[in-house]
Amino acid sequence: MTTKPPMTENTRPPKLHRSATSLDMSVSLAGMTLKNPVIAAAGTFGYGIEFEDIVALDKLGALVCKGLSREPMPGNPPPRLFETAAGMLNAIGLQNIGVRAFVEDKLPLLRKMKDVTVIANVFGNTTDEYEETIHILNQGEGIAAYELNVSCPNTKHGGIAFGQDAALLSEVVACAKSTATRPLIVKLSPNVTSIAHMARAAEDAGADAISLVNTFLAMAIDPETRRPRISNVTAGLSGPAIKPIAVRMVYEVAHSVRIPVIGMGGISTAEDVIEFMLAGATAVEVGTANFWDPCASEKLVNTLERWCLEHRIGNLRELTGGMVID
């Protein structure tokens, strides 16, 4: 019987040797300079430190830690995940240790990692909760920016999600911006009539960048038991199934705002990254692919570099918004 060898430096994705063609993969985002546009998405990469032994975190453009709330949250009861034909349903329920524990226990470990850009994802059920969570994060060192998850229900306004009402979105973004001491990225929900309208509302309220899309509201039922596949009944759909819609939304938003756009939704190949950038994205976030392969984000950096060299791309930034329409 053979045993699987442990993960070592030799089993990580191979480092590429540049050809004579010079390649600059860096991108500028909300005042930050990232070494490349590949960012590990919130909710799929833990707090970052869990991947330290299997992923060269300093190879990534940045990582977004899982959503942080003012108080710890246990999340939803299982089943919370279900694999679909071309993606994944999840209703984790934003389980997290709470912002204070993150600042005290996780952030010091992240600071020890050299050349790793950390973005903190933030959420709440009231504007006050967003404000208080960001205020606590302001006191921590080693965070480059905040990403505001506005797909949460506003408990003071009948449960409608912040990201589904332009007035509520403007209110929470303005409050977060006035509190934040770091750049503010607003992560938009796709479950709206006009994504461009919501993006403009976020920009007008002070957002430094937009990220999209969050998951699409969906559900699945087991025909044998007649029960929902997810205990919460509805869940968020992510993965390759949503990519064409996400690309369209990124295109619409990039042509509606002046601030940078981060694209996400089903990204797993270098061609996916290029597609989102041609649609107008400055950078991308990789999510569901991290469940299939924990090293997906690091591998993507390598394959993206190879693609650029093969296509004689000198400056990756020049591809943003470069789609050709006859």
VOPAGU-2260 file (C-alpha; in pm, 1 decimal, decimal comma):
REM VOPAGU-2260
SITE   aa  ch    i         X         Y         Z
SITE  MET   A    0       0,0       0,0       0,0
SITE  THR   A    1     128,1     343,7     -87,4
SITE  THR   A    2      66,7     657,8     109,7
SITE  LYS   A    3      20,4    1005,8     -24,4
SITE  PRO   A    4     339,8    1212,4      20,7
SITE  PRO   A    5     310,4    1525,1     235,2
SITE  MET   A    6     281,1    1866,4      70,7
SITE  THR   A    7     630,0    2006,0      23,0
SITE  GLU   A    8     790,3    2288,6    -171,7
SITE  ASN   A    9     842,2    2042,2    -458,1
SITE  THR   A   10     470,9    1960,9    -481,5
SITE  ARG   A   11     358,6    2321,9    -501,9
SITE  PRO   A   12     279,1    2471,8    -842,2
SITE  PRO   A   13     612,6    2517,7   -1024,7
SITE  LYS   A   14     765,6    2861,7   -1048,1
SITE  LEU   A   15     785,2    2997,9   -1398,8
SITE  HIS   A   16    1097,4    3129,8   -1567,7
SITE  ARG   A   17    1032,2    3448,7   -1758,0
SITE  SER   A   18    1123,3    3465,4   -2121,5
SITE  ALA   A   19    1293,3    3762,8   -2281,3
SITE  THR   A   20     954,6    3935,4   -2283,4
SITE  SER   A   21     921,9    4168,1   -1984,5
SITE  LEU   A   22     596,6    4128,7   -1794,7
SITE  ASP   A   23     446,5    4362,3   -1536,2
SITE  MET   A   24     151,8    4191,9   -1364,5
SITE  SER   A   25      95,7    4456,7   -1097,4
SITE  VAL   A   26    -232,6    4644,9   -1069,8
SITE  SER   A   27    -336,5    4959,8    -886,3
SITE  LEU   A   28    -650,3    4927,2    -675,7
SITE  ALA   A   29    -799,6    5188,0    -441,4
SITE  GLY   A   30    -459,9    5326,8    -349,3
SITE  MET   A   31    -301,9    4981,2    -316,2
SITE  THR   A   32     -46,7    4830,6    -553,9
SITE  LEU   A   33     -99,1    4456,4    -588,2
SITE  LYS   A   34     173,8    4237,8    -739,3
SITE  ASN   A   35     -89,3    4071,5    -958,5
SITE  PRO   A   36    -470,0    4085,8    -997,3
SITE  VAL   A   37    -547,3    3747,1    -833,9
SITE  ILE   A   38    -723,0    3780,4    -496,4
SITE  ALA   A   39    -853,3    3493,5    -281,0
SITE  ALA   A   40   -1220,4    3565,9    -212,7
SITE  ALA   A   41   -1393,5    3603,0     122,4
SITE  GLY   A   42   -1559,2    3294,1     262,9
SITE  THR   A   43   -1344,8    3052,7      62,4
SITE  PHE   A   44   -1001,9    3110,8     216,8
SITE  GLY   A   45   -1071,4    3110,6     589,8
SITE  TYR   A   46    -869,7    3378,6     767,0
SITE  GLY   A   47    -574,6    3313,7     535,4
SITE  ILE   A   48    -348,5    3152,3     791,7
SITE  GLU   A   49    -518,2    2812,8     740,7
SITE  PHE   A   50    -360,1    2799,4     392,6
SITE  GLU   A   51      -9,2    2898,6     498,7
SITE  ASP   A   52     134,0    2545,3     476,1
SITE  ILE   A   53      -4,1    2463,2     129,9
SITE  VAL   A   54     -16,8    2796,6     -54,5
SITE  ALA   A   55     262,3    3049,4    -106,4
SITE  LEU   A   56      46,3    3338,9      13,1
SITE  ASP   A   57     301,3    3596,5     -98,7
SITE  LYS   A   58     237,3    3488,5    -459,5
SITE  LEU   A   59    -120,2    3619,8    -445,5
SITE  GLY   A   60    -221,3    3974,3    -522,5
SITE  ALA   A   61    -416,8    3974,6    -195,3
SITE  LEU   A   62    -643,7    3762,2      21,2
SITE  VAL   A   63    -980,5    3853,3     168,4
SITE  CYS   A   64   -1051,5    3698,1     507,0
SITE  LYS   A   65   -1393,1    3548,8     576,1
SITE  GLY   A   66   -1666,3    3794,2     674,8
SITE  LEU   A   67   -1630,0    3954,2    1017,0
SITE  SER   A   68   -1916,3    4069,3    1235,6
SITE  ARG   A   69   -1928,6    4263,5    1559,3
SITE  GLU   A   70   -2009,5    3948,7    1759,0
SITE  PRO   A   71   -1921,4    3582,1    1687,4
SITE  MET   A   72   -2174,9    3393,8    1474,7
SITE  PRO   A   73   -2230,2    3014,6    1467,6
SITE  GLY   A   74   -2376,7    3012,5    1117,0
SITE  ASN   A   75   -2659,9    2794,0     985,8
SITE  PRO   A   76   -2713,9    2427,9    1078,1
SITE  PRO   A   77   -2608,3    2163,4     822,2
SITE  PRO   A   78   -2650,9    2075,6     544,9
SITE  ARG   A   79   -2497,0    2405,1     433,1
SITE  LEU   A   80   -2327,5    2307,0     105,1
SITE  PHE   A   81   -2454,0    2131,7    -205,7
SITE  GLU   A   82   -2266,8    2077,7    -531,2
SITE  THR   A   83   -2468,8    2159,0    -842,8
SITE  ALA   A   84   -2405,9    2059,9   -1203,7
SITE  ALA   A   85   -2185,7    2363,2   -1267,2
SITE  GLY   A   86   -2128,4    2523,6    -931,9
SITE  MET   A   87   -2210,4    2515,6    -564,3
SITE  LEU   A   88   -2488,7    2619,3    -330,5
SITE  ASN   A   89   -2386,9    2747,8      10,3
SITE  ALA   A   90   -2570,0    2882,4     311,5
SITE  ILE   A   91   -2292,8    2888,2     570,4
SITE  GLY   A   92   -2464,5    3176,0     743,8
SITE  LEU   A   93   -2152,7    3393,6     771,0
SITE  GLN   A   94   -2008,2    3186,6    1054,9
SITE  ASN   A   95   -1710,0    3367,8    1208,7
SITE  ILE   A   96   -1521,0    3422,9    1533,8
SITE  GLY   A   97   -1613,6    3790,0    1563,1
SITE  VAL   A   98   -1404,2    4095,5    1490,8
SITE  ARG   A   99   -1239,4    4120,4    1834,1
SITE  ALA   A  100   -1107,9    3763,5    1820,9
SITE  PHE   A  101    -983,8    3826,2    1467,4
SITE  VAL   A  102    -785,9    4133,2    1573,8
SITE  GLU   A  103    -646,2    3962,4    1884,4
SITE  ASP   A  104    -580,2    3608,7    1755,5
SITE  LYS   A  105    -565,2    3598,3    1374,3
SITE  LEU   A  106    -426,5    3935,7    1271,2
SITE  PRO   A  107     -95,9    3900,9    1463,1
SITE  LEU   A  108     -30,6    3573,2    1276,9
SITE  LEU   A  109    -110,1    3736,6     943,0
SITE  ARG   A  110     129,1    4022,2    1020,0
SITE  LYS   A  111     413,6    3772,4    1055,6
SITE  MET   A  112     373,1    3672,0     691,5
SITE  LYS   A  113     591,8    3879,6     463,7
SITE  ASP   A  114     454,4    4053,4     156,9
SITE  VAL   A  115      92,8    3939,6     204,6
SITE  THR   A  116    -186,4    4191,1     141,3
SITE  VAL   A  117    -485,2    4131,7     370,9
SITE  ILE   A  118    -832,7    4270,1     305,5
SITE  ALA   A  119   -1093,1    4237,1     582,2
SITE  ASN   A  120   -1448,6    4154,5     478,3
SITE  VAL   A  121   -1709,6    4322,3     700,4
SITE  PHE   A  122   -2083,2    4270,8     746,9
SITE  GLY   A  123   -2366,1    4353,1     985,6
SITE  ASN   A  124   -2742,2    4359,6    1022,6
SITE  THR   A  125   -2759,0    4729,3    1107,2
SITE  THR   A  126   -2557,7    5032,3    1007,2
SITE  ASP   A  127   -2433,9    5058,8    1365,8
SITE  GLU   A  128   -2294,4    4704,4    1349,6
SITE  TYR   A  129   -2097,2    4786,3    1034,4
SITE  GLU   A  130   -1963,4    5102,1    1198,2
SITE  GLU   A  131   -1862,3    4930,4    1522,4
SITE  THR   A  132   -1693,6    4640,2    1340,0
SITE  ILE   A  133   -1487,6    4876,1    1125,4
SITE  HIS   A  134   -1398,4    5086,6    1428,0
SITE  ILE   A  135   -1248,2    4778,3    1596,0
SITE  LEU   A  136   -1060,6    4684,5    1278,1
SITE  ASN   A  137    -917,1    5036,2    1256,7
SITE  GLN   A  138    -722,3    4959,7    1573,3
SITE  GLY   A  139    -554,7    4654,1    1421,3
SITE  GLU   A  140    -234,0    4661,5    1218,1
SITE  GLY   A  141    -170,2    4472,4     896,4
SITE  ILE   A  142    -496,8    4532,2     711,0
SITE  ALA   A  143    -474,7    4696,3     368,7
SITE  ALA   A  144    -844,5    4762,3     301,8
SITE  TYR   A  145   -1200,7    4670,3     393,5
SITE  GLU   A  146   -1454,3    4489,4     175,6
SITE  LEU   A  147   -1812,4    4568,6     270,3
SITE  ASN   A  148   -2058,6    4281,3     226,8
SITE  VAL   A  149   -2392,6    4453,6     163,6
SITE  SER   A  150   -2591,8    4135,5      93,2
SITE  CYS   A  151   -2699,9    4116,2     456,8
SITE  PRO   A  152   -3058,6    4185,9     571,2
SITE  ASN   A  153   -3116,9    4517,2     748,0
SITE  THR   A  154   -3307,3    4416,1    1058,5
SITE  LYS   A  155   -3422,1    4774,4    1122,9
SITE  HIS   A  156   -3586,4    4803,4     780,6
SITE  GLY   A  157   -3793,3    4486,8     749,1
SITE  GLY   A  158   -3508,0    4254,9     652,3
SITE  ILE   A  159   -3438,1    4392,3     305,3
SITE  ALA   A  160   -3071,8    4352,9     211,9
SITE  PHE   A  161   -2860,2    4668,7     214,8
SITE  GLY   A  162   -2745,6    4592,8    -137,8
SITE  GLN   A  163   -3098,8    4569,3    -277,4
SITE  ASP   A  164   -3207,8    4921,7    -189,8
SITE  ALA   A  165   -3010,3    5220,9    -319,0
SITE  ALA   A  166   -3099,3    5440,4     -20,6
SITE  LEU   A  167   -2995,1    5176,4     233,6
SITE  LEU   A  168   -2679,4    5106,3      35,8
SITE  SER   A  169   -2586,1    5474,2      30,9
SITE  GLU   A  170   -2646,4    5499,3     404,1
SITE  VAL   A  171   -2428,7    5204,5     503,5
SITE  VAL   A  172   -2147,8    5292,7     260,4
SITE  ALA   A  173   -2137,9    5654,8     376,5
SITE  CYS   A  174   -2129,8    5543,9     740,2
SITE  ALA   A  175   -1855,5    5288,9     674,0
SITE  LYS   A  176   -1651,3    5538,8     474,3
SITE  SER   A  177   -1669,9    5799,8     749,0
SITE  THR   A  178   -1546,2    5541,4    1001,1
SITE  ALA   A  179   -1285,7    5357,7     793,9
SITE  THR   A  180    -919,7    5459,1     807,8
SITE  ARG   A  181    -841,8    5235,3     510,3
SITE  PRO   A  182    -973,9    5205,8     152,0
SITE  LEU   A  183   -1332,3    5080,5     125,7
SITE  ILE   A  184   -1437,5    4819,9    -132,2
SITE  VAL   A  185   -1812,4    4756,0    -163,2
SITE  LYS   A  186   -1913,0    4401,1    -260,5
SITE  LEU   A  187   -2240,8    4418,5    -449,5
SITE  SER   A  188   -2526,0    4168,9    -457,5
SITE  PRO   A  189   -2632,3    4055,4    -807,3
SITE  ASN   A  190   -2990,9    4006,3    -690,1
SITE  VAL   A  191   -3106,2    4347,8    -809,5
SITE  THR   A  192   -3282,8    4496,6   -1110,9
SITE  SER   A  193   -2996,9    4730,6   -1209,3
SITE  ILE   A  194   -2646,0    4650,0   -1089,9
SITE  ALA   A  195   -2513,7    4970,0   -1249,2
SITE  HIS   A  196   -2755,5    5181,6   -1046,3
SITE  MET   A  197   -2640,0    5020,5    -721,3
SITE  ALA   A  198   -2274,8    5064,7    -817,0
SITE  ARG   A  199   -2326,1    5435,8    -879,7
SITE  ALA   A  200   -2501,3    5468,3    -542,7
SITE  ALA   A  201   -2201,6    5307,1    -372,1
SITE  GLU   A  202   -1957,0    5528,9    -559,8
SITE  ASP   A  203   -2150,2    5846,1    -476,9
SITE  ALA   A  204   -2153,4    5744,0    -107,9
SITE  GLY   A  205   -1774,3    5719,1     -99,9
SITE  ALA   A  206   -1672,1    5368,2    -210,4
SITE  ASP   A  207   -1310,0    5348,0    -328,3
SITE  ALA   A  208   -1375,6    5035,7    -538,1
SITE  ILE   A  209   -1652,5    4793,2    -626,7
SITE  SER   A  210   -1635,9    4412,3    -613,7
SITE  LEU   A  211   -1895,7    4193,1    -781,9
SITE  VAL   A  212   -2070,1    3965,5    -793,0
SITE  ASN   A  213   -2172,0    3803,2    -468,5
SITE  THR   A  214   -2371,7    3479,9    -497,7
SITE  PHE   A  215   -2706,7    3447,4    -674,9
SITE  LEU   A  216   -3007,8    3348,1    -465,2
SITE  ALA   A  217   -3095,8    2987,1    -553,6
SITE  MET   A  218   -3222,5    2655,8    -416,5
SITE  ALA   A  219   -3232,8    2279,9    -479,0
SITE  ILE   A  220   -3476,3    2005,6    -373,9
SITE  ASP   A  221   -3415,9    1632,2    -328,7
SITE  PRO   A  222   -3684,9    1454,0    -538,4
SITE  GLU   A  223   -3658,8    1137,9    -325,3
SITE  THR   A  224   -3712,9    1298,2      15,4
SITE  ARG   A  225   -3895,2    1606,8    -118,3
SITE  ARG   A  226   -3684,5    1812,5     119,2
SITE  PRO   A  227   -3459,0    2107,9      41,7
SITE  ARG   A  228   -3093,0    2022,9     -15,8
SITE  ILE   A  229   -2995,1    2310,2     217,2
SITE  SER   A  230   -3131,6    2346,8     570,1
SITE  ASN   A  231   -3184,2    2718,5     510,3
SITE  VAL   A  232   -3395,5    2625,4     200,8
SITE  THR   A  233   -3243,4    2900,3     -13,4
SITE  ALA   A  234   -2871,4    2949,5     -65,2
SITE  GLY   A  235   -2614,0    3135,7    -270,0
SITE  LEU   A  236   -2509,9    2993,7    -607,8
SITE  SER   A  237   -2146,0    3035,4    -712,7
SITE  GLY   A  238   -1903,1    2870,7    -952,6
SITE  PRO   A  239   -1877,9    2840,7   -1333,3
SITE  ALA   A  240   -2257,8    2847,3   -1373,6
SITE  ILE   A  241   -2272,0    3218,2   -1289,9
SITE  LYS   A  242   -1965,0    3336,8   -1483,1
SITE  PRO   A  243   -2134,3    3467,3   -1801,6
SITE  ILE   A  244   -2381,1    3670,6   -1594,3
SITE  ALA   A  245   -2102,0    3798,9   -1370,7
SITE  VAL   A  246   -1895,7    3907,9   -1671,7
SITE  ARG   A  247   -2195,3    4100,0   -1806,6
SITE  MET   A  248   -2250,1    4272,5   -1472,3
SITE  VAL   A  249   -1882,6    4365,6   -1441,9
SITE  TYR   A  250   -1899,8    4515,2   -1790,6
SITE  GLU   A  251   -2207,1    4721,8   -1700,7
SITE  VAL   A  252   -2058,6    4847,3   -1374,0
SITE  ALA   A  253   -1716,1    4925,6   -1521,2
SITE  HIS   A  254   -1886,7    5148,4   -1776,6
SITE  SER   A  255   -2099,4    5319,3   -1510,7
SITE  VAL   A  256   -1846,8    5417,6   -1241,0
SITE  ARG   A  257   -1506,1    5585,1   -1230,5
SITE  ILE   A  258   -1364,0    5376,6    -946,3
SITE  PRO   A  259   -1189,5    5037,2    -994,3
SITE  VAL   A  260   -1393,9    4718,7   -1027,9
SITE  ILE   A  261   -1301,2    4373,5    -894,9
SITE  GLY   A  262   -1469,2    4089,4   -1083,4
SITE  MET   A  263   -1563,1    3749,1    -948,6
SITE  GLY   A  264   -1786,1    3457,1   -1035,7
SITE  GLY   A  265   -1668,4    3117,1   -1158,3
SITE  ILE   A  266   -1304,3    3207,7   -1216,2
SITE  SER   A  267   -1072,9    2906,9   -1242,3
SITE  THR   A  268    -848,7    2962,4   -1547,8
SITE  ALA   A  269    -618,1    3230,7   -1682,0
SITE  GLU   A  270    -864,1    3287,3   -1965,4
SITE  ASP   A  271   -1135,7    3359,9   -1707,4
SITE  VAL   A  272    -916,8    3629,8   -1551,0
SITE  ILE   A  273    -845,8    3785,3   -1890,7
SITE  GLU   A  274   -1216,5    3779,4   -1978,1
SITE  PHE   A  275   -1312,2    3970,0   -1664,0
SITE  MET   A  276   -1032,2    4221,5   -1719,9
SITE  LEU   A  277   -1135,2    4279,8   -2080,6
SITE  ALA   A  278   -1486,9    4345,8   -1949,1
SITE  GLY   A  279   -1344,8    4619,4   -1726,5
SITE  ALA   A  280   -1215,0    4455,8   -1408,8
SITE  THR   A  281    -891,9    4582,8   -1254,8
SITE  ALA   A  282    -853,2    4267,0   -1045,2
SITE  VAL   A  283   -1043,6    3944,4    -977,2
SITE  GLU   A  284   -1139,5    3732,7    -679,1
SITE  VAL   A  285   -1122,0    3352,8    -686,3
SITE  GLY   A  286   -1379,5    3176,4    -471,1
SITE  THR   A  287   -1541,3    2839,8    -539,6
SITE  ALA   A  288   -1228,6    2706,8    -713,1
SITE  ASN   A  289   -1056,9    2714,9    -372,4
SITE  PHE   A  290   -1297,9    2442,6    -254,1
SITE  TRP   A  291   -1205,6    2217,0    -544,8
SITE  ASP   A  292    -834,4    2282,6    -505,4
SITE  PRO   A  293    -689,7    2472,0    -206,7
SITE  CYS   A  294    -394,6    2574,8    -427,1
SITE  ALA   A  295    -618,9    2710,9    -704,3
SITE  SER   A  296    -536,4    3078,4    -646,9
SITE  GLU   A  297    -160,9    3023,3    -645,8
SITE  LYS   A  298    -178,8    2801,6    -954,8
SITE  LEU   A  299    -385,6    3068,1   -1127,3
SITE  VAL   A  300    -109,7    3325,0   -1076,4
SITE  ASN   A  301     132,5    3092,0   -1252,9
SITE  THR   A  302     -99,7    3007,4   -1541,5
SITE  LEU   A  303    -189,6    3374,3   -1582,8
SITE  GLU   A  304     179,1    3463,0   -1607,3
SITE  ARG   A  305     231,4    3188,2   -1863,2
SITE  TRP   A  306     -66,7    3308,0   -2068,2
SITE  CYS   A  307      64,7    3665,0   -2072,7
SITE  LEU   A  308     412,5    3555,0   -2179,3
SITE  GLU   A  309     274,3    3333,6   -2453,8
SITE  HIS   A  310      61,2    3621,5   -2582,1
SITE  ARG   A  311     345,2    3871,3   -2544,9
SITE  ILE   A  312     159,8    4089,4   -2295,2
SITE  GLY   A  313     400,0    4337,6   -2141,3
SITE  ASN   A  314     169,1    4519,5   -1899,9
SITE  LEU   A  315    -130,8    4329,5   -1767,1
SITE  ARG   A  316    -304,6    4650,8   -1657,9
SITE  GLU   A  317    -351,9    4749,1   -2021,1
SITE  LEU   A  318    -605,0    4468,4   -2070,1
SITE  THR   A  319    -861,0    4628,5   -1835,5
SITE  GLY   A  320   -1157,5    4741,4   -2044,8
SITE  GLY   A  321    -984,6    4624,0   -2361,1
SITE  MET   A  322   -1271,5    4429,8   -2518,3
SITE  VAL   A  323   -1292,8    4499,4   -2893,7
SITE  ILE   A  324   -1637,7    4563,1   -3041,7
SITE  ASP   A  325   -1661,7    4577,3   -3420,8
